[in-house]
Amino acid sequence: MSTFSFTLNGEQIGPLELDSDTAMIEVLHEYLNMTGTKFGCGIGVCRACTVIVDNDDGTSEVMRSCINNVGAFNGKKVRTVEGHATTKASGEVQLSPVQQAYIEGYAFQCGWCTSGMVNAATVLIEQLRREPIKKNQIESRIEEALEHHICRCTGYKKYYESLKKLIEETEELWT
């Protein structure tokens, strides 16, 4: 057994005493009741289990939680799909721009891959806020961000189109 601590959606977690080979997705589901991150293939191929790790330099990256043990997240800042929406003073839930775009674009059916798609798209949007791209590069950057994510229902088109529309409507993301 080893001791692990990390920040999850802005909240300090731990110290947790766990077997060092415990997959992060198991920690999220079984110990923290955070079930928005989905277990798909269990070998890191489908990327339904994708979470975001926020680096100290202000950048973010995606990591797969089914093939990375809790130790890979020790001391890190982790975001899951549950951490994107905010609650207004009125109590109304405000979805993130990516979540809202996917809903408005009817991007998903069963939703199993959605948390991974939302996290990958969120990291892309954050990258573009720091380093806007030329408008003619939007499609290729979306392809780079989402190409490894497997969706068994929709054939990806609506995810890509919804994200493209969001980026095109957010002029600060492109030049």
Contacts in CASP RR format, 6 or more apart in sequence:
PFRMAT RR
TARGET T0000
AUTHOR 0000-0000-0000
METHOD contacts of the structure
MODEL  1
MSTFSFTLNGEQIGPLELDSDTAMIEVLHEYLNMTGTKFGCGIGVCRACT
VIVDNDDGTSEVMRSCINNVGAFNGKKVRTVEGHATTKASGEVQLSPVQQ
AYIEGYAFQCGWCTSGMVNAATVLIEQLRREPIKKNQIESRIEEALEHHI
CRCTGYKKYYESLKKLIEETEELWT
1 17 0 8 1.000
1 18 0 8 1.000
1 19 0 8 1.000
1 20 0 8 1.000
2 17 0 8 1.000
2 18 0 8 1.000
2 19 0 8 1.000
2 20 0 8 1.000
2 71 0 8 1.000
3 14 0 8 1.000
3 15 0 8 1.000
3 16 0 8 1.000
3 17 0 8 1.000
4 14 0 8 1.000
4 15 0 8 1.000
4 16 0 8 1.000
4 17 0 8 1.000
4 18 0 8 1.000
4 70 0 8 1.000
4 71 0 8 1.000
4 73 0 8 1.000
4 74 0 8 1.000
4 75 0 8 1.000
5 12 0 8 1.000
5 13 0 8 1.000
5 14 0 8 1.000
5 15 0 8 1.000
5 16 0 8 1.000
5 74 0 8 1.000
5 75 0 8 1.000
6 13 0 8 1.000
6 14 0 8 1.000
6 73 0 8 1.000
6 74 0 8 1.000
6 75 0 8 1.000
6 76 0 8 1.000
6 77 0 8 1.000
6 78 0 8 1.000
7 13 0 8 1.000
7 75 0 8 1.000
7 76 0 8 1.000
7 77 0 8 1.000
7 78 0 8 1.000
8 28 0 8 1.000
8 32 0 8 1.000
8 34 0 8 1.000
8 78 0 8 1.000
8 79 0 8 1.000
8 80 0 8 1.000
9 78 0 8 1.000
9 79 0 8 1.000
9 80 0 8 1.000
9 82 0 8 1.000
9 83 0 8 1.000
10 77 0 8 1.000
10 79 0 8 1.000
13 32 0 8 1.000
16 27 0 8 1.000
16 31 0 8 1.000
16 70 0 8 1.000
18 27 0 8 1.000
18 31 0 8 1.000
18 70 0 8 1.000
20 69 0 8 1.000
20 70 0 8 1.000
20 71 0 8 1.000
21 69 0 8 1.000
22 69 0 8 1.000
22 70 0 8 1.000
23 65 0 8 1.000
23 66 0 8 1.000
23 67 0 8 1.000
23 68 0 8 1.000
23 69 0 8 1.000
23 70 0 8 1.000
24 51 0 8 1.000
24 63 0 8 1.000
24 65 0 8 1.000
24 66 0 8 1.000
24 68 0 8 1.000
24 69 0 8 1.000
24 70 0 8 1.000
24 71 0 8 1.000
24 72 0 8 1.000
24 73 0 8 1.000
24 78 0 8 1.000
25 37 0 8 1.000
25 39 0 8 1.000
25 49 0 8 1.000
25 65 0 8 1.000
25 66 0 8 1.000
27 70 0 8 1.000
28 34 0 8 1.000
28 35 0 8 1.000
28 36 0 8 1.000
28 37 0 8 1.000
28 51 0 8 1.000
28 65 0 8 1.000
28 80 0 8 1.000
29 35 0 8 1.000
29 37 0 8 1.000
29 39 0 8 1.000
34 80 0 8 1.000
34 82 0 8 1.000
36 80 0 8 1.000
36 81 0 8 1.000
36 82 0 8 1.000
36 115 0 8 1.000
37 48 0 8 1.000
37 49 0 8 1.000
37 50 0 8 1.000
37 51 0 8 1.000
37 65 0 8 1.000
37 80 0 8 1.000
37 81 0 8 1.000
37 115 0 8 1.000
37 116 0 8 1.000
38 48 0 8 1.000
38 49 0 8 1.000
38 111 0 8 1.000
38 112 0 8 1.000
38 113 0 8 1.000
38 115 0 8 1.000
38 116 0 8 1.000
39 48 0 8 1.000
39 49 0 8 1.000
39 66 0 8 1.000
40 46 0 8 1.000
40 48 0 8 1.000
40 49 0 8 1.000
40 66 0 8 1.000
40 112 0 8 1.000
41 48 0 8 1.000
41 66 0 8 1.000
41 150 0 8 1.000
42 49 0 8 1.000
42 66 0 8 1.000
42 67 0 8 1.000
43 66 0 8 1.000
43 67 0 8 1.000
44 64 0 8 1.000
44 66 0 8 1.000
44 67 0 8 1.000
45 148 0 8 1.000
45 150 0 8 1.000
46 113 0 8 1.000
46 149 0 8 1.000
46 150 0 8 1.000
47 62 0 8 1.000
47 64 0 8 1.000
47 113 0 8 1.000
47 116 0 8 1.000
47 120 0 8 1.000
47 148 0 8 1.000
47 149 0 8 1.000
47 150 0 8 1.000
48 112 0 8 1.000
48 113 0 8 1.000
48 115 0 8 1.000
48 116 0 8 1.000
48 149 0 8 1.000
48 150 0 8 1.000
49 64 0 8 1.000
49 65 0 8 1.000
49 66 0 8 1.000
49 116 0 8 1.000
50 62 0 8 1.000
50 63 0 8 1.000
50 64 0 8 1.000
50 65 0 8 1.000
50 115 0 8 1.000
50 116 0 8 1.000
50 119 0 8 1.000
50 120 0 8 1.000
50 149 0 8 1.000
51 62 0 8 1.000
51 63 0 8 1.000
51 64 0 8 1.000
51 65 0 8 1.000
51 78 0 8 1.000
51 79 0 8 1.000
51 80 0 8 1.000
51 119 0 8 1.000
52 60 0 8 1.000
52 61 0 8 1.000
52 62 0 8 1.000
52 63 0 8 1.000
52 78 0 8 1.000
52 79 0 8 1.000
52 80 0 8 1.000
52 119 0 8 1.000
52 122 0 8 1.000
52 123 0 8 1.000
53 60 0 8 1.000
53 61 0 8 1.000
53 62 0 8 1.000
53 63 0 8 1.000
53 73 0 8 1.000
53 76 0 8 1.000
53 77 0 8 1.000
53 78 0 8 1.000
53 79 0 8 1.000
54 60 0 8 1.000
54 76 0 8 1.000
54 77 0 8 1.000
54 78 0 8 1.000
54 79 0 8 1.000
55 61 0 8 1.000
55 77 0 8 1.000
59 126 0 8 1.000
59 127 0 8 1.000
59 130 0 8 1.000
60 79 0 8 1.000
60 122 0 8 1.000
60 123 0 8 1.000
60 126 0 8 1.000
60 127 0 8 1.000
61 123 0 8 1.000
62 116 0 8 1.000
62 119 0 8 1.000
62 120 0 8 1.000
62 123 0 8 1.000
63 72 0 8 1.000
63 73 0 8 1.000
79 119 0 8 1.000
79 122 0 8 1.000
80 115 0 8 1.000
80 119 0 8 1.000
81 114 0 8 1.000
81 115 0 8 1.000
81 116 0 8 1.000
81 118 0 8 1.000
81 119 0 8 1.000
84 95 0 8 1.000
84 96 0 8 1.000
84 98 0 8 1.000
84 99 0 8 1.000
84 118 0 8 1.000
84 122 0 8 1.000
85 93 0 8 1.000
85 94 0 8 1.000
85 95 0 8 1.000
85 96 0 8 1.000
85 99 0 8 1.000
86 93 0 8 1.000
86 94 0 8 1.000
87 93 0 8 1.000
87 94 0 8 1.000
88 94 0 8 1.000
95 103 0 8 1.000
96 118 0 8 1.000
96 122 0 8 1.000
97 125 0 8 1.000
97 166 0 8 1.000
97 170 0 8 1.000
98 118 0 8 1.000
98 121 0 8 1.000
98 122 0 8 1.000
98 125 0 8 1.000
98 163 0 8 1.000
98 166 0 8 1.000
99 118 0 8 1.000
101 107 0 8 1.000
101 162 0 8 1.000
101 163 0 8 1.000
101 165 0 8 1.000
101 166 0 8 1.000
102 108 0 8 1.000
102 114 0 8 1.000
102 117 0 8 1.000
102 118 0 8 1.000
102 121 0 8 1.000
102 158 0 8 1.000
102 159 0 8 1.000
102 162 0 8 1.000
102 163 0 8 1.000
104 162 0 8 1.000
105 158 0 8 1.000
105 161 0 8 1.000
105 162 0 8 1.000
105 165 0 8 1.000
106 158 0 8 1.000
107 114 0 8 1.000
107 117 0 8 1.000
107 154 0 8 1.000
107 158 0 8 1.000
107 159 0 8 1.000
107 161 0 8 1.000
107 162 0 8 1.000
108 114 0 8 1.000
108 117 0 8 1.000
108 151 0 8 1.000
108 153 0 8 1.000
108 154 0 8 1.000
108 158 0 8 1.000
108 159 0 8 1.000
109 153 0 8 1.000
109 154 0 8 1.000
110 152 0 8 1.000
110 153 0 8 1.000
111 153 0 8 1.000
112 152 0 8 1.000
112 153 0 8 1.000
113 149 0 8 1.000
113 150 0 8 1.000
113 151 0 8 1.000
113 152 0 8 1.000
113 153 0 8 1.000
116 149 0 8 1.000
117 146 0 8 1.000
117 149 0 8 1.000
117 151 0 8 1.000
117 159 0 8 1.000
120 145 0 8 1.000
120 146 0 8 1.000
120 149 0 8 1.000
121 145 0 8 1.000
121 146 0 8 1.000
121 159 0 8 1.000
121 163 0 8 1.000
123 145 0 8 1.000
124 141 0 8 1.000
124 142 0 8 1.000
124 145 0 8 1.000
124 163 0 8 1.000
125 166 0 8 1.000
125 167 0 8 1.000
125 170 0 8 1.000
125 173 0 8 1.000
128 141 0 8 1.000
128 167 0 8 1.000
128 173 0 8 1.000
128 174 0 8 1.000
129 172 0 8 1.000
129 173 0 8 1.000
132 172 0 8 1.000
132 173 0 8 1.000
132 174 0 8 1.000
132 175 0 8 1.000
133 141 0 8 1.000
133 173 0 8 1.000
133 174 0 8 1.000
133 175 0 8 1.000
134 174 0 8 1.000
134 175 0 8 1.000
135 168 0 8 1.000
135 174 0 8 1.000
135 175 0 8 1.000
137 174 0 8 1.000
138 164 0 8 1.000
138 167 0 8 1.000
138 168 0 8 1.000
138 174 0 8 1.000
139 160 0 8 1.000
139 164 0 8 1.000
142 160 0 8 1.000
142 163 0 8 1.000
142 164 0 8 1.000
142 167 0 8 1.000
143 160 0 8 1.000
145 163 0 8 1.000
146 156 0 8 1.000
146 159 0 8 1.000
146 160 0 8 1.000
146 163 0 8 1.000
149 156 0 8 1.000
149 159 0 8 1.000
151 159 0 8 1.000
167 173 0 8 1.000
167 174 0 8 1.000
168 174 0 8 1.000
END
